[in-house]
Amino acid sequence: ALVGADNFELVATSDDGAPRGERLFVFWSPALHPVKSSSADGEAIIREQRSTNSETADLLAWLLIHTSMRVIAFVRTRVGGEVLVKMLAHRLISQGHAALAELVRVYRGGYDKDERREIERGLFDRQLRA
């Protein structure tokens, strides 16, 4: 289930009166990839899903390199956010975009208000990209 519930309804709020720029939301599920598997019965091709962190890091790296978008990825845990940021930074650096890796931060509830506002300002002012 998309949000942990079997039955739910998405309702669009298309005009709340607040000024804002265009936003794009993407719900992503990693694709199944064929993988060879060996067993006592011989070889078989099975379909395996890549980790969500790997898929997300690849997608965000591509967006940061090829567009001017600012991006936000939501993860389930604090550790998941930290792992994702490290994976993303590694991908950016290994593709020759170390400067972009400096524009990526974790944002989580455990920070105090001032730290969270600093990150929010960085995204709003385009000093941060993700």
KEPAMI-768097 format. One record per residue: residue in three letters; z, x, y of N, C-alpha, C in turn; chain; residue number from 0. Coordinates in steps of 0.2 Angstrom, whole numbers, m for minus. Layout:
+------+-------+-------+-------+-------+-------+-------+-------+-------+-------+-------+------+
! resn !  n.zz !  n.xx !  n.yy ! ca.zz ! ca.xx ! ca.yy !  c.zz !  c.xx !  c.yy ! chain ! resi !
+------+-------+-------+-------+-------+-------+-------+-------+-------+-------+-------+------+
!  ALA !     Z !     X !     Y !     Z !     X !     Y !     Z !     X !     Y !     A !  NUM !
...
+------+-------+-------+-------+-------+-------+-------+-------+-------+-------+-------+------+
% end
This chain:
+------+-------+-------+-------+-------+-------+-------+-------+-------+-------+-------+------+
! resn !  n.zz !  n.xx !  n.yy ! ca.zz ! ca.xx ! ca.yy !  c.zz !  c.xx !  c.yy ! chain ! resi !
+------+-------+-------+-------+-------+-------+-------+-------+-------+-------+-------+------+
!  ALA !     0 !     4 !    m6 !     0 !     0 !     0 !     0 !     4 !     6 !     A !    0 !
!  LEU !    m4 !     2 !    11 !    m5 !     6 !    17 !     2 !     8 !    21 !     A !    1 !
!  VAL !     6 !     4 !    21 !    13 !     5 !    25 !    19 !     3 !    21 !     A !    2 !
!  GLY !    18 !     4 !    14 !    24 !     3 !    10 !    25 !    m5 !     9 !     A !    3 !
!  ALA !    20 !    m9 !    11 !    21 !   m16 !     9 !    14 !   m19 !     6 !     A !    4 !
!  ASP !    15 !   m23 !     1 !     9 !   m26 !    m2 !     5 !   m31 !     3 !     A !    5 !
!  ASN !     9 !   m35 !     6 !     6 !   m40 !    10 !     8 !   m39 !    18 !     A !    6 !
!  PHE !     3 !   m38 !    22 !     4 !   m37 !    29 !    m2 !   m39 !    33 !     A !    7 !
!  GLU !    m1 !   m40 !    39 !    m7 !   m42 !    44 !    m7 !   m37 !    50 !     A !    8 !
!  LEU !   m12 !   m34 !    51 !   m13 !   m30 !    57 !   m16 !   m35 !    63 !     A !    9 !
!  VAL !   m12 !   m35 !    68 !   m14 !   m39 !    74 !   m16 !   m34 !    80 !     A !   10 !
!  ALA !   m22 !   m35 !    82 !   m24 !   m31 !    88 !   m21 !   m33 !    95 !     A !   11 !
!  THR !   m18 !   m29 !    98 !   m16 !   m30 !   105 !   m21 !   m26 !   109 !     A !   12 !
!  SER !   m26 !   m30 !   112 !   m32 !   m27 !   115 !   m31 !   m26 !   123 !     A !   13 !
!  ASP !   m27 !   m30 !   125 !   m26 !   m30 !   133 !   m19 !   m32 !   135 !     A !   14 !
!  ASP !   m15 !   m27 !   135 !    m8 !   m28 !   138 !    m7 !   m26 !   145 !     A !   15 !
!  GLY !   m12 !   m25 !   148 !   m12 !   m24 !   156 !   m11 !   m17 !   158 !     A !   16 !
!  ALA !    m8 !   m12 !   153 !    m7 !    m6 !   155 !   m13 !    m1 !   155 !     A !   17 !
!  PRO !   m14 !     3 !   160 !   m20 !     7 !   161 !   m19 !    13 !   155 !     A !   18 !
!  ARG !   m25 !    14 !   152 !   m25 !    20 !   147 !   m32 !    22 !   146 !     A !   19 !
!  GLY !   m33 !    28 !   143 !   m39 !    30 !   141 !   m41 !    27 !   134 !     A !   20 !
!  GLU !   m47 !    29 !   132 !   m49 !    26 !   125 !   m45 !    30 !   120 !     A !   21 !
!  ARG !   m43 !    26 !   114 !   m39 !    29 !   109 !   m43 !    27 !   102 !     A !   22 !
!  LEU !   m43 !    32 !    98 !   m46 !    31 !    91 !   m41 !    32 !    86 !     A !   23 !
!  PHE !   m40 !    27 !    82 !   m35 !    28 !    76 !   m39 !    29 !    70 !     A !   24 !
!  VAL !   m37 !    33 !    65 !   m40 !    34 !    59 !   m34 !    34 !    54 !     A !   25 !
!  PHE !   m35 !    30 !    49 !   m31 !    30 !    43 !   m35 !    33 !    37 !     A !   26 !
!  TRP !   m32 !    39 !    35 !   m36 !    43 !    30 !   m33 !    44 !    23 !     A !   27 !
!  SER !   m36 !    43 !    18 !   m34 !    44 !    11 !   m38 !    49 !     8 !     A !   28 !
!  PRO !   m36 !    55 !     6 !   m40 !    60 !     3 !   m44 !    58 !    m2 !     A !   29 !
!  ALA !   m50 !    60 !    m2 !   m55 !    58 !    m7 !   m53 !    61 !   m14 !     A !   30 !
!  LEU !   m56 !    58 !   m19 !   m55 !    61 !   m26 !   m61 !    66 !   m27 !     A !   31 !
!  HIS !   m59 !    72 !   m30 !   m64 !    78 !   m31 !   m64 !    79 !   m38 !     A !   32 !
!  PRO !   m70 !    80 !   m41 !   m70 !    82 !   m48 !   m67 !    89 !   m49 !     A !   33 !
!  VAL !   m63 !    90 !   m55 !   m60 !    96 !   m57 !   m61 !    97 !   m64 !     A !   34 !
!  LYS !   m62 !   103 !   m66 !   m63 !   104 !   m74 !   m56 !   105 !   m76 !     A !   35 !
!  SER !   m55 !   101 !   m82 !   m48 !   102 !   m85 !   m49 !   104 !   m93 !     A !   36 !
!  SER !   m45 !   108 !   m95 !   m46 !   111 !  m102 !   m40 !   108 !  m106 !     A !   37 !
!  SER !   m41 !   106 !  m112 !   m36 !   103 !  m116 !   m38 !   105 !  m124 !     A !   38 !
!  ALA !   m34 !   104 !  m128 !   m35 !   105 !  m135 !   m42 !   101 !  m138 !     A !   39 !
!  ASP !   m43 !    96 !  m134 !   m49 !    92 !  m136 !   m56 !    95 !  m133 !     A !   40 !
!  GLY !   m55 !   100 !  m129 !   m61 !   103 !  m125 !   m60 !   102 !  m118 !     A !   41 !
!  GLU !   m66 !   103 !  m114 !   m66 !   102 !  m107 !   m68 !    95 !  m105 !     A !   42 !
!  ALA !   m65 !    93 !   m99 !   m66 !    87 !   m97 !   m66 !    87 !   m89 !     A !   43 !
!  ILE !   m70 !    83 !   m86 !   m70 !    82 !   m79 !   m66 !    77 !   m77 !     A !   44 !
!  ILE !   m60 !    78 !   m73 !   m56 !    73 !   m70 !   m57 !    73 !   m63 !     A !   45 !
!  ARG !   m54 !    68 !   m60 !   m55 !    67 !   m53 !   m47 !    68 !   m50 !     A !   46 !
!  GLU !   m47 !    72 !   m45 !   m40 !    74 !   m43 !   m40 !    73 !   m35 !     A !   47 !
!  GLN !   m35 !    71 !   m32 !   m34 !    70 !   m25 !   m31 !    77 !   m22 !     A !   48 !
!  ARG !   m34 !    79 !   m16 !   m31 !    85 !   m13 !   m25 !    82 !    m9 !     A !   49 !
!  SER !   m21 !    87 !    m8 !   m14 !    85 !    m4 !   m16 !    82 !     3 !     A !   50 !
!  THR !   m12 !    78 !     5 !   m13 !    75 !    11 !   m12 !    80 !    17 !     A !   51 !
!  ASN !    m8 !    85 !    16 !    m7 !    90 !    21 !   m13 !    94 !    21 !     A !   52 !
!  SER !   m16 !    96 !    16 !   m22 !   100 !    16 !   m28 !    96 !    19 !     A !   53 !
!  GLU !   m29 !    90 !    17 !   m34 !    86 !    21 !   m33 !    85 !    28 !     A !   54 !
!  THR !   m27 !    84 !    30 !   m25 !    83 !    37 !   m26 !    89 !    41 !     A !   55 !
!  ALA !   m24 !    95 !    38 !   m25 !   101 !    42 !   m32 !   103 !    43 !     A !   56 !
!  ASP !   m36 !   102 !    38 !   m44 !   103 !    38 !   m47 !    98 !    44 !     A !   57 !
!  LEU !   m45 !    92 !    43 !   m47 !    87 !    48 !   m45 !    89 !    55 !     A !   58 !
!  LEU !   m39 !    90 !    56 !   m37 !    92 !    63 !   m40 !    98 !    66 !     A !   59 !
!  ALA !   m40 !   103 !    61 !   m44 !   110 !    63 !   m51 !   108 !    65 !     A !   60 !
!  TRP !   m54 !   104 !    62 !   m61 !   103 !    63 !   m62 !    99 !    70 !     A !   61 !
!  LEU !   m57 !    94 !    71 !   m57 !    90 !    78 !   m55 !    95 !    83 !     A !   62 !
!  LEU !   m51 !   100 !    83 !   m49 !   104 !    88 !   m54 !   109 !    90 !     A !   63 !
!  ILE !   m58 !   111 !    85 !   m63 !   116 !    86 !   m69 !   113 !    89 !     A !   64 !
!  HIS !   m71 !   107 !    86 !   m77 !   104 !    88 !   m77 !    99 !    93 !     A !   65 !
!  THR !   m71 !    97 !    96 !   m71 !    92 !   101 !   m66 !    94 !   106 !     A !   66 !
!  SER !   m65 !    90 !   111 !   m60 !    91 !   116 !   m54 !    86 !   115 !     A !   67 !
!  MET !   m54 !    83 !   109 !   m49 !    78 !   108 !   m42 !    81 !   108 !     A !   68 !
!  ARG !   m37 !    77 !   110 !   m30 !    78 !   108 !   m28 !    74 !   102 !     A !   69 !
!  VAL !   m25 !    77 !    97 !   m23 !    73 !    91 !   m16 !    73 !    90 !     A !   70 !
!  ILE !   m14 !    68 !    86 !    m7 !    67 !    84 !    m8 !    65 !    76 !     A !   71 !
!  ALA !    m4 !    68 !    72 !    m4 !    66 !    65 !     3 !    64 !    63 !     A !   72 !
!  PHE !     4 !    59 !    60 !    11 !    56 !    58 !    12 !    58 !    51 !     A !   73 !
!  VAL !    18 !    61 !    50 !    20 !    63 !    43 !    26 !    59 !    41 !     A !   74 !
!  ARG !    28 !    60 !    35 !    34 !    56 !    33 !    41 !    60 !    34 !     A !   75 !
!  THR !    41 !    66 !    34 !    47 !    70 !    35 !    46 !    76 !    40 !     A !   76 !
!  ARG !    52 !    78 !    43 !    52 !    84 !    47 !    49 !    90 !    44 !     A !   77 !
!  VAL !    51 !    91 !    38 !    48 !    97 !    34 !    40 !    96 !    33 !     A !   78 !
!  GLY !    38 !    90 !    32 !    31 !    89 !    31 !    27 !    91 !    38 !     A !   79 !
!  GLY !    30 !    89 !    44 !    27 !    91 !    50 !    27 !    98 !    51 !     A !   80 !
!  GLU !    32 !   102 !    49 !    32 !   109 !    50 !    27 !   112 !    46 !     A !   81 !
!  VAL !    27 !   110 !    39 !    22 !   113 !    35 !    15 !   111 !    37 !     A !   82 !
!  LEU !    13 !   105 !    40 !     7 !   104 !    42 !     5 !   108 !    48 !     A !   83 !
!  VAL !    10 !   109 !    53 !     8 !   113 !    59 !     7 !   121 !    56 !     A !   84 !
!  LYS !    10 !   123 !    52 !     9 !   130 !    49 !     2 !   130 !    46 !     A !   85 !
!  MET !     0 !   125 !    42 !    m6 !   125 !    38 !   m12 !   125 !    44 !     A !   86 !
!  LEU !   m11 !   120 !    49 !   m16 !   120 !    54 !   m17 !   126 !    58 !     A !   87 !
!  ALA !   m11 !   129 !    60 !   m12 !   136 !    63 !   m15 !   141 !    59 !     A !   88 !
!  HIS !   m14 !   141 !    53 !   m17 !   146 !    48 !   m25 !   145 !    48 !     A !   89 !
!  ARG !   m27 !   139 !    47 !   m34 !   137 !    47 !   m37 !   139 !    54 !     A !   90 !
!  LEU !   m34 !   137 !    59 !   m37 !   139 !    66 !   m38 !   146 !    67 !     A !   91 !
!  ILE !   m33 !   150 !    65 !   m33 !   158 !    66 !   m38 !   161 !    61 !     A !   92 !
!  SER !   m38 !   158 !    55 !   m43 !   161 !    50 !   m50 !   159 !    52 !     A !   93 !
!  GLN !   m51 !   154 !    56 !   m58 !   153 !    58 !   m60 !   156 !    65 !     A !   94 !
!  GLY !   m55 !   160 !    67 !   m56 !   164 !    74 !   m54 !   160 !    80 !     A !   95 !
!  HIS !   m50 !   155 !    79 !   m48 !   151 !    85 !   m40 !   151 !    86 !     A !   96 !
!  ALA !   m38 !   158 !    86 !   m31 !   159 !    87 !   m28 !   155 !    94 !     A !   97 !
!  ALA !   m32 !   155 !    99 !   m30 !   152 !   105 !   m28 !   145 !   104 !     A !   98 !
!  LEU !   m32 !   141 !   100 !   m31 !   134 !    99 !   m24 !   133 !    95 !     A !   99 !
!  ALA !   m23 !   138 !    90 !   m17 !   138 !    86 !   m10 !   138 !    91 !     A !  100 !
!  GLU !   m11 !   141 !    97 !    m5 !   141 !   102 !    m4 !   134 !   105 !     A !  101 !
!  LEU !    m9 !   130 !   104 !    m9 !   123 !   107 !    m7 !   118 !   103 !     A !  102 !
!  VAL !    m3 !   120 !    97 !    m1 !   115 !    92 !     6 !   115 !    92 !     A !  103 !
!  ARG !    10 !   109 !    92 !    17 !   109 !    91 !    19 !   103 !    87 !     A !  104 !
!  VAL !    25 !   104 !    84 !    28 !    99 !    80 !    32 !    95 !    85 !     A !  105 !
!  TYR !    32 !    88 !    84 !    36 !    83 !    88 !    40 !    79 !    83 !     A !  106 !
!  ARG !    46 !    79 !    84 !    51 !    75 !    80 !    57 !    73 !    83 !     A !  107 !
!  GLY !    60 !    68 !    80 !    66 !    65 !    83 !    72 !    70 !    84 !     A !  108 !
!  GLY !    72 !    75 !    80 !    78 !    79 !    80 !    79 !    84 !    86 !     A !  109 !
!  TYR !    73 !    84 !    90 !    73 !    87 !    97 !    77 !    84 !   102 !     A !  110 !
!  ASP !    80 !    87 !   107 !    84 !    83 !   112 !    78 !    80 !   117 !     A !  111 !
!  LYS !    81 !    76 !   121 !    76 !    72 !   125 !    72 !    77 !   130 !     A !  112 !
!  ASP !    75 !    82 !   132 !    71 !    87 !   136 !    65 !    90 !   132 !     A !  113 !
!  GLU !    67 !    92 !   126 !    62 !    96 !   122 !    56 !    91 !   121 !     A !  114 !
!  ARG !    58 !    85 !   119 !    53 !    80 !   117 !    48 !    78 !   124 !     A !  115 !
!  ARG !    51 !    78 !   130 !    48 !    76 !   136 !    43 !    82 !   137 !     A !  116 !
!  GLU !    45 !    88 !   136 !    41 !    94 !   137 !    35 !    94 !   133 !     A !  117 !
!  ILE !    35 !    92 !   127 !    30 !    91 !   122 !    25 !    86 !   125 !     A !  118 !
!  GLU !    28 !    80 !   126 !    24 !    74 !   129 !    20 !    76 !   135 !     A !  119 !
!  ARG !    23 !    80 !   140 !    20 !    82 !   146 !    14 !    87 !   144 !     A !  120 !
!  GLY !    15 !    91 !   139 !    10 !    96 !   137 !     4 !    92 !   134 !     A !  121 !
!  LEU !     5 !    87 !   130 !    m1 !    83 !   128 !    m4 !    79 !   134 !     A !  122 !
!  PHE !     0 !    76 !   138 !    m3 !    72 !   143 !    m7 !    77 !   148 !     A !  123 !
!  ASP !    m4 !    83 !   150 !    m8 !    87 !   154 !   m13 !    92 !   151 !     A !  124 !
!  ARG !   m14 !    91 !   144 !   m19 !    95 !   140 !   m17 !   102 !   140 !     A !  125 !
!  GLN !   m11 !   104 !   140 !    m8 !   110 !   139 !    m7 !   111 !   131 !     A !  126 !
!  LEU !    m6 !   106 !   128 !    m6 !   105 !   121 !   m12 !   101 !   118 !     A !  127 !
!  ARG !   m14 !   102 !   112 !   m20 !    98 !   109 !   m17 !    94 !   103 !     A !  128 !
!  ALA !   m12 !    96 !   100 !   m10 !    93 !    94 !    m2 !    93 !    93 !     A !  129 !
+------+-------+-------+-------+-------+-------+-------+-------+-------+-------+-------+------+
% end
